[in-house]
């Protein structure tokens, strides 16, 4: 299986979607969720990213999220993010469904992005309907709601919480229409998000996996590319543009 096989599948697709995970942002300097180091090595993210942890120690949870925000807000989209945005601009990619909360798909220029797990660029109040966008990490933590005085929390999905129904419905709509899915940089172990490639496969679609390691999705993949996302997607977009008659 080669980049050529991927290009052929994309060019023959009628409804291509992408499903991305933390691995696509690794080249932007964002640690994968299970690979935190430094100060947070002694904490398990699964123990911090829960409603219970927030109720128990909101300051600790916010210290962790502020640290993550400082990394994410300084990060820049990489070659893989830009390649997906270009696929969309060429009319080949219908939408990106992502598990990431780093906003890099938007910043790369993608217009159809389903953020299944929320975004670090947004906060919401635990006591009222107040929501707000962030341009920088909060200076005072834990931040409080300017309307009711309750605590604000990151607008992300924590362990034990359901996915936002509107985003999950959008993701399913795209998955059931798709005849091809690019699965890029996801561990394939976080559900229900990880159902997306399986839905495409069950509908007789083509599953293309781009990952440096085997995952539970590998067993259903029609094409497997064992390269980093940036390198693989750069090669793919270059070949696609050549196939469409674009000249550099």
C-alpha positions in Angstrom: 0.0 0.0 0.0 1.3 3.4 -1.0 0.6 7.1 -1.2 -0.5 6.4 -4.7 -3.3 4.1 -3.4 -4.4 6.9 -1.1 -4.5 9.4 -3.9 -6.5 7.0 -6.1 -9.0 6.4 -3.3 -9.4 10.2 -2.6 -9.8 11.1 -6.3 -12.5 8.4 -6.8 -14.4 9.3 -3.6 -17.8 11.0 -3.7 -17.9 11.9 0.0 -14.5 12.0 1.7 -14.2 12.9 5.4 -11.3 13.0 7.8 -11.2 11.7 11.4 -8.3 13.1 13.4 -6.7 12.6 16.9 -3.8 13.9 18.9 -1.2 12.4 16.6 -2.0 15.0 13.9 -1.0 17.8 16.2 2.2 16.2 17.6 4.3 17.9 14.9 2.9 21.2 16.2 4.5 20.6 19.5 1.4 19.6 21.4 1.9 16.5 23.6 -0.5 13.7 23.0 -3.0 13.4 25.8 -1.4 10.3 27.2 2.1 11.6 26.9 2.2 14.5 29.2 5.5 15.1 31.0 7.3 17.5 33.3 5.1 18.8 36.1 2.2 16.6 35.2 4.0 13.3 35.0 2.8 12.5 38.6 -0.9 13.1 37.6 -3.0 11.0 35.3 -5.0 13.1 32.9 -7.9 10.7 33.3 -7.9 11.7 37.0 -7.8 15.4 36.2 -10.2 15.6 33.3 -13.3 14.6 35.2 -16.2 16.5 36.8 -15.3 14.8 40.1 -11.8 16.2 40.0 -13.1 19.7 39.2 -15.5 19.6 42.2 -12.7 18.3 44.4 -10.0 20.6 43.4 -10.9 23.2 40.7 -7.6 25.0 41.1 -5.5 21.9 40.4 -7.6 21.1 37.3 -7.3 24.7 36.1 -3.5 24.7 36.7 -3.3 21.7 34.3 -5.6 23.3 31.7 -3.8 26.6 31.9 -0.6 24.8 31.2 -2.1 23.0 28.3 -3.6 26.3 27.0 -0.3 28.0 27.1 1.1 25.3 24.8 -1.9 25.1 22.5 -2.3 28.9 22.1 1.3 29.2 21.0 1.2 26.3 18.6 0.9 26.6 14.9 -0.9 24.3 12.4 1.4 21.9 10.7 1.6 20.4 7.2 -1.2 17.9 7.9 -3.6 20.5 9.1 -2.9 22.7 6.0 -3.2 19.7 3.7 -6.7 18.9 5.0 -7.7 22.5 4.6 -6.4 22.4 1.0 -8.3 19.2 0.3 -11.5 21.0 1.4 -10.7 24.0 -0.7 -10.3 21.7 -3.7 -13.7 20.3 -3.2 -12.5 16.8 -2.3 -12.9 16.8 1.5 -16.4 17.4 3.0 -15.5 17.7 6.7 -13.0 17.1 9.4 -14.3 15.3 12.5 -11.7 15.7 15.3 -11.2 14.6 18.8 -8.7 17.4 19.3 -9.4 20.5 21.4 -6.5 22.6 20.0 -8.4 24.5 17.3 -5.6 23.9 14.8 -7.9 22.7 12.0 -9.8 26.0 12.1 -6.5 28.0 12.2 -5.2 26.1 9.2 -8.3 27.2 7.2 -10.7 24.3 7.4 -14.3 25.5 7.4 -16.2 22.3 8.2 -14.9 21.0 11.5 -16.8 18.9 14.0 -15.1 19.2 17.4 -16.4 16.2 19.2 -14.5 16.9 22.5 -14.9 20.7 22.6 -12.3 23.4 22.5 -9.7 24.9 24.8 -10.6 28.3 23.3 -14.0 28.2 25.0 -15.2 28.3 28.6 -18.6 27.9 30.2 -20.2 28.5 33.6 -21.1 25.5 35.8 -24.0 27.5 37.2 -25.7 29.4 34.4 -25.7 29.5 30.6 -22.8 31.9 30.3 -20.2 31.0 27.6 -17.1 32.9 26.3 -14.3 32.6 23.9 -10.7 32.8 25.0 -7.8 34.5 23.3 -5.3 33.7 26.0 -5.3 31.5 29.1 -7.1 33.0 32.2 -4.8 35.1 34.3 -6.6 34.3 37.6 -7.5 30.7 38.3 -10.0 29.3 38.8 -11.8 31.9 36.8 -15.3 32.9 37.8 -18.4 33.7 35.8 -19.0 37.5 35.4 -22.8 36.9 35.4 -23.5 34.6 38.4 -20.1 34.3 40.2 -19.9 30.5 39.8 -16.8 28.8 38.5 -16.0 28.7 34.8 -14.7 25.5 33.3 -13.0 24.6 30.1 -15.6 23.8 27.4 -14.3 20.4 26.8 -15.7 16.9 27.2 -14.4 15.2 30.4 -14.2 11.5 31.1 -17.7 10.3 32.1 -19.5 13.1 30.2 -21.5 12.6 27.0 -20.4 14.2 23.7 -22.3 17.4 22.8 -25.4 16.1 21.1 -25.3 18.6 18.2 -21.7 17.8 17.4 -22.2 14.0 17.6 -25.3 14.3 15.3 -23.2 16.3 12.8 -20.4 13.7 13.0 -22.8 10.8 12.4 -24.5 12.6 9.5 -21.1 12.9 7.8 -20.0 9.4 8.7 -23.1 7.8 7.2 -22.7 9.7 4.0 -19.0 9.0 3.6 -17.6 6.5 1.2 -14.0 7.2 2.3 -12.4 8.3 5.6 -8.9 9.5 6.3 -8.1 8.4 9.9 -5.1 10.4 11.0 -3.2 10.2 14.3 -5.9 8.7 16.5 -5.3 5.9 19.0 -8.8 4.6 18.2 -9.6 3.8 21.8 -11.8 6.7 22.9 -15.4 6.0 22.4 -17.9 6.9 21.1 -15.8 9.0 18.8 -13.8 5.9 17.6 -17.0 4.5 16.1 -16.7 6.9 13.1 -14.3 4.8 11.0 -16.3 1.7 11.8 -19.5 3.3 10.5 -17.8 4.2 7.2 -16.5 0.6 7.0 -19.9 -0.9 7.7 -21.3 1.1 4.9 -18.8 -0.4 2.5 -16.6 2.7 2.5 -12.8 2.9 2.3 -10.8 3.4 5.5 -7.4 4.9 5.2 -5.2 5.0 8.3 -2.3 7.3 8.6 -0.4 6.6 11.9 3.0 5.7 13.1 1.7 2.8 15.1 -0.9 0.1 14.9 -4.3 0.9 16.5 -7.6 -0.9 16.9 -8.6 0.7 13.6 -5.8 -1.0 11.7 -7.7 -4.2 11.5 -10.5 -2.6 9.4 -8.3 -0.3 7.3 -8.1 -0.8 3.6 -5.0 1.3 3.2 -2.4 1.8 6.0 0.4 4.4 5.8 3.0 4.2 8.5 4.3 7.7 8.4 4.0 10.9 10.4 0.9 12.8 9.5 2.7 15.9 8.2 5.0 14.0 5.8 2.2 11.7 4.6 -0.3 14.4 4.0 2.2 16.7 2.3 3.0 13.9 -0.2 -0.7 13.1 -0.7 -1.7 16.7 -1.4 1.2 17.2 -3.8 0.2 14.0 -5.8 -3.4 15.0 -5.8 -2.7 18.4 -7.2 -0.5 16.8 -9.9 -3.3 14.4 -10.7 -5.8 17.3 -11.0 -3.5 19.1 -13.4 -2.1 21.7 -11.0 1.4 22.9 -11.7 3.7 24.3 -9.1 
